[in-house]
Amino acid sequence: MTPQLLFWIPAALRFLLFMAVIGVVWFFFGSTEALAAALIGMSWMVFIQLRNLFRLSNWLDNPGDIRLPDGWGAWTDIFARLYRMRRDDEKNQLELSEWLARFRQAMSLLPDGVVIMDDVLFLEWCNPAAQQHLGLQLERDKGMRVTNLVRNPAFIDYIILGRYDQPLTLTFKDRKLVMQIIPFENRRQILVTHDATDAARIEMMRRDFIANASHELRTPLTVINGFLEIALAQPQLDAVTRTAHLKLMTEQGHRMQNLIGDMLTLTRLESVDYPMRAERVRMPELLEGILEEAQALSAGQHHFTLEVDGPDLSGSIDELRSAFSNLVTNAIRYTPTGGSIGMRWEAHSAGPRFVVSDTGIGIGPEHISRLTERFYRVDKSRSRETQGTGLGLAIVRHVLLRHKGTMSIESVPEQGSVFTVTFPVSAIANEFTPLPELD
């Protein structure tokens, strides 16, 4: 049955019932009484219609505050349909609110900035990443023109030219940002920002690393090739000269071998393909082995002390041996003959720590912050004389990152240095930490 019939059939039945009642009154009481009854009935029906129209008008003015009225006759169906429409609308509004909350939560978690603007660049909404990238505050800046908030000539030119098919790269507030405007709808635009500062820094480090590695390898290769050319040009070299040349070539070969080994170690420490395999590190055995190696490297030129009064660690034995050995080796290289080098493993309230102290040449304060950079040397000539690769402290830094450790450096020129490596309390080995496999 069509909606029209559903409306008109009940209305016709009600009209016929009304006329039947008027006919009964006419039959029993006469025409005058019937006419009066008809007038009263019509007035009552008009009053009911006006009353329902008034209630409907009030409800339409305040649909959320006033309860939907009950009707009579055709109004019953009208009010019932309005109630269903209102219930569906509330349901849709709730779903939209949930989706909007999810959208804003998702946008808030994005690492890239998102700024929603109208067609004349007035700020409507932005996520926390955009606030951090551009220095915005949504509560303060909402409704303001974005070009007044982001004062950068390159950004203004980008807006004026309107070439939004290509992103814009600029430096803003000490950050390297990649921006792009994406028009959507008829009266809105999205500004997307990406912080490329770390990527640019990594790219610069990569270029510097390649340049430094090439420079470090070029010197020993030049020496080796030079002596080989001399040997080819003068095959009848005397034994003393030939022995001296071979000795220098061997030293340069070992230098290249050490450099390549350290570079491979750094690559492995940085790679996600080599996760750390934690095991119990017996610190007394580890440090005694490092002491023996240090004494062999020193060849009796330095005085060593070792104090072990700390717990075992949970970590990688090979990585910790490499880090500790690099610290001790650096102390040997930069401590003159007759100096003292101390090693101490101790428990501390902040966590167990390894301390290497020496009476060497010391380090100027301007160098300390850069010591863990690759190929950075305080004294380049001395480092090359002692076969240093310039990667030792960089290896130490990466090992500590994998073990959640920290390093502090105290040094006084011409008096000595103290390197302190601290591990978190959580790094202490417990009874459930697996023991290393025996060879």
GUSEDO-473676 format. One record per residue: residue in three letters; x, y, z of N, C-alpha, C, CB in turn. Coordinates in pm, whole numbers, plus 50000, padded with zeros to 5 digits. Each point is the difference from the previous one (the first is absolute). Glycine has a CB too. Layout:
N
ALAXYZXYZXYZXYZ ...
***
This chain:
439
MET500864988250000499145011850000500905012450000498134987650124 THR501515022049791500825012049986499825009250119499834998349751 PRO501165010550276499875009550111498795009149987502464999350023 GLN497155004149851498825008549983498744993150050501095010749803 LEU498764976550162498824992550047500034998350151499904988049781 LEU501305009950276500104998650144499575012850072501854983549968 PHE498285027849967499565012650063498515002449976502315009549969 TRP497244988949907498635004049967498954990250049500935011549803 ILE499324975950200498974990450045499635002250145500864983549835 PRO500125017450261499605003050138499305013550012501934986350079 ALA498535023949843499345013150008498564999149952502215011349963 ALA497554981349927498624998349950499134992550099500885000249766 LEU499704989550297499234992450100499645008850119501154979049929 ARG499775029550115499695009050111498925010149960502344997250087 PHE497725007749788498975009549953498644993249993501745012549868 LEU498224975250079498724992849992499434997150139500744989749783 LEU500145007050311499554997650138499415012850059501754982150028 PHE498905029249943499495012850051498635003149940502375008450028 MET497504989549840498705002649936498944990650052501185008049797 ALA499204979650236499014990550053499505004750138501124981149873 VAL499795024050205499595005150132499065012049984502194992050100 ILE498115016849806499125011649975498614995149953502035014449941 GLY497984975249973498714994549952499174994250114501084994949781 VAL499604998450312499264994450115499405011250084501544980050004 VAL499255030550018499485011550078498815006349929502295004350095 TRP497794997149772498895005549922498764991350015501625009949837 PHE498594976950158498844990950003499285000750135501184984749837 PHE499585016250270499364999550132499655013950055501274979050044 PHE499495031449921499805012950066499615011249904501644992850168 GLY498515005049704499575010249907501185006749931497995003650141 SER501685004749760501035006149917500795010550075498604995549802 THR500725012050288500715010650071501094994350088497945014049996 GLU501724975750080500994993750087501124993549918498204996050171 ALA501444998449711501024993849915500975010549948498384982049934 LEU501055029850025500875010649951500925005150111498245006349832 ALA501214994750291500835004450112501104989850029498045012450095 ALA501614974849902501004989650024501105000249893498244986050111 ALA501325016449764500995000649892500945011750021498364989449842 LEU501085022450199500845011750023500994997650113498145014649918 ILE501354979250191500894997150113501094990149958498115004350163 GLY501494985449764500974990049956501065005949909498254982850020 MET501325025949886500975006249910500955009350077498334998549812 SER501095009150284500845009050081501034992050079498105016550016 TRP501444972150039500934991650078501114994649911498134993750157 MET501525002049721501004994749909501005010849956498324983149921 VAL501135029350053500905010949964500955003250117498235009449843 PHE501214990550280500815002650118501114989550014498025010850112 ILE501614976649865501004989350009501105002049896498244984050085 GLN501375019949789501015002049897500935011650035498414991149829 LEU500995020250220500825011650035500924996850117498195015249916 ARG501254977250183500824996450116501174991349959497985001450147 ASN501804989149765501094991449956501015007749914498444980350007 LEU501045029149912500925008349922500875008550091498355000449811 PHE501035005050297500765008150095501074991450071497995015050033 ARG501644973050008500964991250067501124995849904498174991750152 LEU501465006049721501014996449901500965011849975498374984049893 SER501085028250103500855011749981500985001750115498165010849869 ASN501354987550255500905001050115501094989449997498125009550133 TRP501494978749827500994989149997501065002549892498254984050082 LEU501315021449801500965002849894500985010950040498294993249833 ASP501265016350254500915010450047501034994550098498185016649968 ASN501454973550111500914994150100499884984849998499825020750144 PRO500654972949749499804985449990500774992250105499645003049758 GLY501435002850296500784992650099499545001950142501885002049848 ASP497375008750178499615003150137498564995950033501605018949991 ILE497534980349910498584997150023499704986149951499395024449979 ARG499864968450102499604986449963499015000449885500394992150237 LEU499774998949669499094999449886498604996750049501874992749847 PRO497105015750120498644997850055499334987749940499805024650035 ASP499184970850036499144989249949498875006249918500564985250200 GLY499065008349694498965005549913498704992050006501805008549851 TRP497274995650068498704993249987499634999649854499255007450230 GLY500234981649726499624998849862501224999549909497885011950051 ALA502064996449843501125000349906501275005150065498385003549815 TRP501465004550292501195005250069500804989050068498785021550035 THR500574967750001500724988850062501084994749907497954994050131 ASP501675004149743500974995049902501085010449971498214985549898 ILE501365027450096500985010749972501055000750111498245012949875 PHE501274987350251500955000750111500864987450011498405014850120 ALA501034973649845500784987650004501125000449896497964987450079 ARG501735017849804501035001049894501075010150038498294993749828 LEU501285017550233500995009850046500904994150108498415018449944 TYR501004973450144500794993750106501044990649940498055001750158 ARG501574990549740500954991149935501105007949929498194983149972 MET501405027949962501005008349933500985005950102498335005349819 ARG501124999150295500885005750102500944989450055498245016950058 ARG501254971149966500844989250053501084996349899498064991450135 ASP501595007649736501004997149898501045011149990498294986749874 ASP501235026050140500935011349993500974999850118498265013449880 GLU501244983550239500884999150115501014988749983498185009150145 LYS501364979849798500904988849976501095004049900498134983850049 ASN501455023249844500985004449899500985010050060498314996249819 GLN501185013150263500895009750064501004993250092498185017049986 LEU501374972850088500904992650087501084992949919498154997050165 GLU501464996849723500984993249916500995010049940498294982249948 LEU501165029550009500895010249945500975005250106498215006349837 SER501294995450284500885004650108501104989850028498095012850100 GLU501534974249898501004989550023501034999949888498294986450124 TRP501245014849752500935000149888500905012350004498354987249863 LEU501075024450176500805012150010501064998550109498055013649919 ALA501554980350195500974997950108501104990449954498195004150171 ARG501454985449757501004990749949500935006849899498394981050037 PHE501005027349877500815007149900501005009150069498104999049836 ARG501445008750263500915009150068501064992550078498165016750015 GLN501454971850043501004992050072501044994649902498284993850174 ALA501255001349710500944994849900500915011249949498334982549933 MET501105029350042500815011249954500995004550106498115007249854 SER501494991450273500905004150108501204990850012498065009650120 LEU501784977849838501094990450011500925000049878498524986250142 LEU501095021049754500845000349880501305007650027497944999049857 PRO503174995950090501265007650016500055012349911501134978750057 ASP498045021849838499965011449911498935009950047500794985749808 GLY499455027050164499055010350038498865001149900501845012250114 VAL496964990449937498815001849917499295012750044499754974949965 VAL500085034449943499325012750027498845001249903502145011150084 ILE496634990849969498825001749918499675015049996499124976650059 MET500785028849818499745014249981498815001649906502455005650037 ASP496935006449969498955002949903500645005449873498325004650184 ASP500854999949722500525004149870500815012950006498074988849898 VAL501815018850211500815012150014501064998350108498055013749926 LEU502314973750103501124996550086499795003550147501445003249804 PHE497334996950243499755001650143500064986350067498555020649957 LEU502154978850155500214987350070498704994950061502365006750048 GLU497304980749920498844993650059500384989350102498755004749790 TRP502314987750179500424989350092501414995949963497614991850032 CYS503165003450067501334994549974500314989550107500785021749891 ASN500074968950074500374989550096501255004250078498994982349848 PRO501365010350259501175003950081501305000849922498864989550190 ALA501325001749711501255000449921500115013249925499944975049975 ALA498955029949969500035012849931500285011350097498404991149830 GLN501055008050290500285010350100501495000550033497694996950095 GLN502924991249915501434999450031500845004949882499574980850155 HIS500055015449723500785003849882499935015149975499584977449903 LEU499225028350109499775013749958499855009850115498934990849800 GLY501135004250323499855008950115498585005050019502345006749967 LEU496674985449993498605004150014499444995650134499724998649752 GLN499185007950287499194995850114498545000949957501755008150171 LEU497584980449821498654999549943499055009250074500424976549929 GLU499615023350205499075008250077500255014949976499864981950172 ARG501385021849814500355014149982499865004749856501564997850192 ASP498834993649712500125004349861498824996349912502424998050030 LYS496614994750021498854996149918499285012449947499744978750133 GLY499985021449736499345011349939500945010649947498144995650150 MET503185002549869500975009649949500594995049867500555007550237 ARG499925001849683500574996249871501364993350021498785019249887 VAL501414969450046501224992150019501235007749953498664978949972 THR501205029349924501145007649952500465010550102499204996349767 ASN499925007550326500415009050107500674992550115498125015249937 LEU501654971750067500594991750106501334994049958497714994950082 VAL502415001449791501234994249947500675010649914499054976150003 ARG501795031850059500635011249929501334995449940498895016750156 ASN501024978849721501184995449927499845004149854500364980450160 PRO500615026949784499845004749861499764988749900501485019150058 ALA499224969749959499834988949906498584994550008502454994350020 PHE497015005050101498634995050017498995009749938500704988050212 ILE499525025149805499105009949942500044999149848500355015250198 ASP500844983349744500114998649855499304987449952502175012450005 TYR497954977050071499334987449965498495001949995501884987050106 ILE497595020649990498565002650004499595008749881500014998250252 ILE500785012249721499645009349894500034993449862500905018750139 LEU500144973349836500134993449870498954989249982502445004950003 GLY497174988750105498944989949992500404987349928498425018450005 ARG502874978549992500464987749933500054988850103501355013149829 TYR497494981850203499894990350109500294985749956498345015050103 ASP501964982849769500294986549956501384995350046498525003849804 GLN502345005950234501344996750048500145004450146500945002249765 PRO499714989750320500205004050140501025011250012499424976950072 LEU500545029950041500945010850029500904995550115498345017749922 THR502964983850061500974996950105500605013050051500514977449898 LEU499425024650232500545012350058500494997450142498445013949858 THR502354995350192500484999450138499195009850083502344993549927 PHE496995001350177499115008250082500194996050145498315002549812 LYS502025007250273500214997550143501004988750022497665007950046 ASP503494993049885501104990350013499604985949958500895013850185 ARG498074985049735499604987049949499965000649847498644995150211 LYS501684993649729499844998849856498664993549973502514998449962 LEU496565009349981498634995449980499714998449851499285011350214 VAL499954978349755499464998149866498505002350009501844983349934 MET497665026949994498595003850008499324998049865500545016750179 GLN498164980649827499214999449878498545003150033501584983049898 ILE497805025150019498595003450018499184991349906500565023950067 ILE498384970149987499134991249923498595005750006501454979650050 PRO498045026149839498625005050000499014988450009500715020049866 PHE498224981850213498934990250003498695007250030501604981850076 GLU497315011949883498695006450001500085013049918499454989950229 ASN499605019049791499995012449923500635011550077497964992149884 ARG501985007150247500425011650080500984996250109497815010449953 ARG502934978850028500964995950102501284995049934498134994150156 GLN502985006949923501314995349955500704993450119500155018349823 ILE500714972150145500794993250102501475003349977498294981150019 LEU502375023250087501455002249998500664988450075499735025449989 VAL501104967049942500694988550059501485003750017498364983449893 THR502175014250227501415003250028500714987350045499415023850063 HIS501814974549888500834988550037501345005150048498854985149832 ASP501565010550287501285004150059501114991349942498855007750214 ALA501964998349701501094992849935501345003150064498715000249787 THR501275005450336501255003950065500894987950024498825019150109 ASP500614970249948500814988150028500504993549872498684996450210 ALA500475003349688500424994149873501165007949939497674991549962 ALA502245021950047501095008249947501274998050081498335017049919 ARG501514981950214501174997850084500644986549970498985014350178 ILE500214975549803500534986749969500705000149864498174989350137 GLU501235017849767500625000949868501355007150009497725000249892 MET502345010450189501265007050018501034991050067498765021850015 MET500794970550087500914990750066500504989549902498815003750217 ARG500304991749696500414989949901501075005649906497714989650013 ARG502075023049940500995006049911501325002250073498175011249871 ASP501734993650254501235002150076500734986950026498975020150106 PHE500234969549922500624987050028500744994849877498194995050167 ILE501185006149717500644995349877501265008149971497774992749910 ALA502115020650108501165008649975501144996850096498475018049915 ASN501204980650213501044997250101500614986249979498805014850161 ALA500334975249811500524986549978500924999849878497934990250103 SER501675016849791500845000549880501355006650032497945001149855 HIS502005009650224501245006950037500904991150085498785021949990 GLU500614971050107500804991450088500624988449923498515006350192 LEU500794988349709500534988849924501015004649895497864987850037 ARG502005024749920500895004749893501455000850046498095012849904 THR502144991750219501375001750048500774986750004499225019550136 PRO500264970049929500774987449999500124994049861499244995950231 LEU499745005649685500124994849864501065007549922497594993450006 THR502505019750016501055007849933501384995450042498455019649988 VAL501714977850143501294995450050500364986449940499635012750214 ILE499414978149790500274986549949500315000449850498484990250177 ASN500705017249747500245000849855501335006849969497535000949962 GLY502825009250118501285006849978501184990550018498965021350076 PHE501014970950031501104990650024500024988949894499875004950245 LEU498954990949711499974989849894500595005449870497974989750107 GLU501745022849862500575005949879501525001150011497865012949964 ILE502614990650157501465000650021500624986249981499715019350159 ALA499624970649896500534986349988500044995649855499104994750227 LEU499885009249694500004996349859501075007749922497554994850017 ALA502605017850018500985008349927501434996750040498295018249985 GLN501904977550140501354997050049500004985950061500475024850043 PRO499574965149873499914986350053501204995950085498664994449801 GLN502465012750189501194996250075500185008650125501054992649786 LEU497865009550288500095007650124500804992250103497795011149952 ASP502934996550131500774993150104499044994550104501995015049962 ALA498494975550116499164992850096499415009250106501384979849961 VAL499435030050085499515009150106498835008449949502305000850101 THR497855004849778498925008449944498764991749974501705015149895 ARG498504972850046498864991549971499264996250128501204991149798 THR499565005750307499364996550128499225011850057501844983650044 ALA498725028549947499295011950050498725002349923502195010250069 HIS497894988249795498805001949918498934989750034501425009549816 LEU498994978050198499044989550032499355002350137501344984049861 LYS499465021150233499465002950133498945010949993502194993250103 LEU498105017449822499035010849987498734995349927501905016649998 MET498294975349897498834995049927499164991050090501285001249784 THR499394990750299499254991450092499215008350100501754982249974 GLU498875028650077499305008650094498775006549935502175004250121 GLN498025000649756498885006349931498914989849965501585017349907 GLY498834970650061499014989449974499194996850124501504990649826 HIS499205008650289499294997650126499055011650031501954986350084 ARG498515025949883499145011650026498724999149917502035014150050 MET498094982349822498814998449917499124988750051501275008749802 GLN499374980450241499244988650052499225004150125501734984149906 ASN498925023350183499315004550121498845009549966502144997450129 LEU498125011649776498975009549961498794992949941501775017349959 ILE498474973549951498884992649940499274991850106501244999149779 GLY499524994950313499354992450107499105008650085501944984850002 ASP498545027350032499175009050081498785004849922502045007350124 MET498134995049747498865004249918498954988949993501515014949865 LEU498934972850121499054988849998499324998350136501414988849826 THR499345013650281499414999250134498915010650018502174991150091 LEU498115021149865499005010750009498764996549917501835016950035 THR498384977949845498864996249915499154989450067501345005649797 ARG499314984750266499254989450068499235005550120501714983449926 LEU498915025850149499315005650117498795008349960502185000350121 GLU497895006249763498905008549956498914992149928501605018749981 SER498684969349977499064992449919498924993550085501824995949833 VAL496935004750118498894993350069500034985049976498625020849979 ASP502234974949928500104985649971500854992750103499725005249757 TYR500905002350334500844993850103499515004150139501984999949843 PRO496874994750199499525003450135500954994750106497644999849916 MET502405007150196500914996050108499474987350068500705024050036 ARG500204966549982499644987550070500575001050142499994986249782 ALA499115016150312500435002350138500394986950068498505020250012 GLU502614980250061500444988750080500775005350121500124985049794 ARG500165006450299500715004550120501465003049966498454986450147 VAL501975025649886501395004049976500734999750134499355014649799 ARG501564976150216500774998950124501085010949999499564974750017 MET500165035850054500865011949992501444997650047497955013350035 PRO502314979250072501414997850039500814993549888499264997750237 GLU500184992049701500724993349892500205009449881499054977950075 LEU499895029749890500095009149886501095010650023497564996149952 LEU502455010050166500945010850026501424994950018498155012850106 GLU502024975449947501354994450010500584997349862499404989950221 GLY499765005449687500464998149862500385013149934498544979949984 ILE500665030750040500315013149944501305005450060497555004549965 LEU502694993150164501235004350063501214993249937498765003950214 GLU501154983149759501114992849937500305005749861499384979250129 GLU499555023649793500215005749867500635013950009498044986949915 ALA501535021150184500545013550016501484999550038497745008250068 GLN502624982750020501404998850039500874995749882499274994550233 ALA500174996649682500764995849882500175011649903499134976550026 LEU499825031649955500085011549910500955010650055497664995549923 SER502345006450207500865010250062501474995749997498095006950147 ALA502174980249857501384994849998500815005550116499884997949752 GLY499505003050364500705004150120500215014950014501084978549991 GLN498305029649926500245014450005499075007250099500754998749762 HIS498214994550287499035006450089499744991350122498945011649804 HIS500554994750300499624992850121498494998550002502035008950127 PHE497504978749892498564997249996499494995850137500204993249759 THR498565010750271499294995050118498604995849958501355015150157 LEU498124974749911498664995149971499284997150131500764990149779 GLU498075015750237499144997550116498644995249950501225017650139 VAL498364970849912498714994349961499164998250125501024988249799 ASP497935019550212499114999250116498575003349955501905006450158 GLY497654986549740498675002649947499364987249951500695023049935 PRO498034977550030499274987949959500284996349855498235005650164 ASP501354982449799500044995949861498915007549923500904977150063 LEU499335024149806499035007049914499264990149912501455020450001 SER497414984149949499274992649897500175007749870498304990650168 GLY502405003449737500275006949874500824991449906499905021750119 SER500694984749782500824993049903501465000550044498385005749814 ILE502214982750205501404999450045500935006449898499494978950127 ASP500325017849745500905005249897499885015249989499814978449875 GLU498975026850131499835014549988500585007350120497944996149864 LEU501834998850256500555006450119501524999150002497904994650125 ARG502654994249833501464998849993500565010249902499854975550055 SER499485026349831500465009849901499955014250057499204984949816 ALA499705018650253499865013650055501045002650108497554999549949 PHE502604991250146500965001950109501425000249947498424988950158 SER501885002449746501354999749943500335013049929499814975249974 ASN499225030649956500255012749933500305011150099498504992849814 LEU500805007450298500275010250102501424998450057497535000850057 VAL502844986949973501334997650057501095002549896499014983150158 THR500745012849718500995002249894500235014849977499314978649892 ASN499605029450110500165014549985500855005850113497785001149884 ALA502004993950237500795004850114501484996949979498024996850153 ILE502294991449793501404996449975500615009149894499504976250062 ARG499755026449832500545007949889500305014450041498734985649843 TYR500465019850248500165014250033500635002150139498025004849855 THR502614984750197500735001450126501494997949974497994991850133 PRO502835017949900501454998549974500594988350079500155024649957 THR501024971350002500714989150068500225003550147501134993649784 GLY498604996550302500135002050142498725004450069502335005549957 GLY496634997149966498735004250057499224988450058499945018549838 SER498964984850229499184990050067498614999649935501285003450216 ILE498174984549777498654997949946499244991350099500795002149758 GLY498075002650285499214992550097498674995649941501095012850183 MET498504975149851498704994649960499244996250126500914991449778 ARG497845012550228499214997150120498564996349960501445015950137 TRP498134972649909498604995649981499344999850137500584985949792 GLU498365022150224499435001650133498495001249993502105011050075 ALA497274985750038498565002250015499765014550038499624975950070 HIS499265029649883499675014050028498495001250010502095008449879 SER497455002050191498555001750017499295002049867500435009950225 ALA500254996249676499395002149869500104987849911500555024050020 GLY500244966250023500224988049921501484996849995497965004949863 PRO502414982950102501424996449995500745008449896499424976650073 ARG501855026149955500745008449907501444995649987498505018850057 PHE502064984349825501384996849967500745013249982499354977849889 VAL501745023950186500755012650000501424997249952498595009350191 VAL501834998449708501374999349949500645013750023499404982249824 SER501665018150253500705012650027501454998849954498485004950197 ASP502095006349762501404999849955500665013150040499444984749807 THR501885015450181500795012150027500595005249871500534991850233 GLY498665007649660500495003549868499965014849970499264978049928 ILE500715025049942500125013949955498715007950020501674992449835 GLY497245000750194498745007050026499335004949872500915006750219 ILE497884998649799499185004349887499465013950032499374976049940 GLY500715033049963499455013450018498484999650006501985009649882 PRO497414999350193498544999850014499265001949868500305008950227 GLU500334997749677499335002249872499894987349917500855023350003 HIS499904966250034499984987649923499064989450060502335004949932 ILE497344996250195499324989150070498664996449937501135007250208 SER498095002949752498664997249945500064992849866499175020050118 ARG501984980049815500104994049866500834987249998499765022949906 LEU500654972450210500924988650002499404987449940501035009850202 THR497654988349809499394987749950499615000849853499174995950229 GLU501165015249704499765000849856501014991349926499075023450025 ARG500484971249863500894991549921501165008149943498064985049944 PHE503135009550070501235005649946500395013350066499474988649787 TYR499885014950323500415012450067501194997050089497645009249993 ARG503424998749991501214998050080500405013250064500754981449848 VAL499675017850278500525011950068501395003149948498644994850205 ASP502194994949784501375001749951500184990149885500895007450230 LYS498944997349646500004991149885501364993349980498255014349894 SER502824993350125501334994249976500284988950101500815021949908 ARG498834980350219500264989750102499134987749976500625017950165 SER498134984549791499104988749975500534991249889498065013950076 ARG502484992349818500524991949889501284992750041498985016149835 GLU501834990750249501224993550046499704987550081501145022350001 THR497754977950072499654988750086499004990649934500435014450199 GLN499414987149668499134991049922498525001350038501924984349982 GLY497675027650061498585002250031499185001649873500655010650216 THR498114984149786499145001049882499035011750008500184975549975 GLY499655030450142499035010850015498584995350017501505013749867 LEU498304973250148498654994450013499754993650137500024996249756 GLY501015003650330499864992750126498885005250088502404995649988 LEU497565017650035498965005450088498644999849933501715014450109 ALA498244986049758498714998349931499454986050024500715016649824 ILE500184973550178499574986350032499514999350143501654990749835 VAL499065015850257499565000150140498615006050012502395002050075 ARG497365008949855498695006650009498894990749951501105022349967 HIS499124970849922498964991149947499784987850090500595007649770 VAL500494987250287499834988850094499175004550120502204990149927 LEU498075021750124499255005050116498545002549964502095010450090 LEU497644994249789498615001849958499264986850000500685019549860 ARG499984969950095499354986949997499824994350140500984995949775 HIS499845008550320499904995150138499355010350093502034986049959 LYS497435024849982499335010650077500945006450104497824988049966 GLY503465012749999500975006150090500325014449959500954977450043 THR499765029550043500425013849974501495001450030497675008750055 MET502945001749890501425002450023500225014850032500624980949846 SER500175021650255500415013750034501515000949994497965003350147 ILE502545008649819501445002049981500435012150081499934989849769 GLU501115008250313500625011050074501485000149964498294998450191 SER502205013449776501395000549958500605013850027499534982849823 VAL501755017250211500775012350020501254998949913499115003450239 PRO501105005949670501204999249914501284998850082498805013449827 GLU502074977650127501314997350061499894993350136500885019649878 GLN497924976550165499864993150129499344986349987499845022250109 GLY499304976049793499394986949982498505000949977501774990550142 SER497644997749837498574999149969499374988750079500425009249769 VAL498254992150250499224989550065498764997449915500845006750232 PHE499034981149718498834995949924499154991050090501275001549777 THR497475002250242499114992450087498814995049919500715013750201 VAL499134973249795498884993749930499044994550105501474994049797 THR497275010350196499004995750099498894992349931500525020050144 PHE499144968649914498924991649949498795001050092501684984349894 PRO497115014050054498825000550086499954988050094498785012749822 VAL500494988950286499864989050096499374987849933499775016650188 SER499374985949713499344988849931500984991449922497955013849985 ALA503274991249991500994992249925500744989950086500265019549849 ILE499534980950281500684990550089499444986049973500375017950177 ALA500524972549809499584986349972499334993950122501874997549835 ASN497084994850141499334992950108500174985049978498335018850029 GLU501024973550057500194985549995499404993849875499974999850248 PHE499155007849684499374994549879500755003849873497815000950117 THR503225007449896500775003949883500824988249951500105023950080 PRO499794972449791500724988149949501505002050002498064994649857 LEU502654994950169501465000349998500504998749858500094990250231 PRO501095015549737500544998849865500374985549970500865023650012 GLU499004973049859500364986349960501524998450001497914998349858 LEU502554990150182501434997050002500474996649860499834991750237 ASP501405012749730500564996849866500394985249994500875023949975 
***
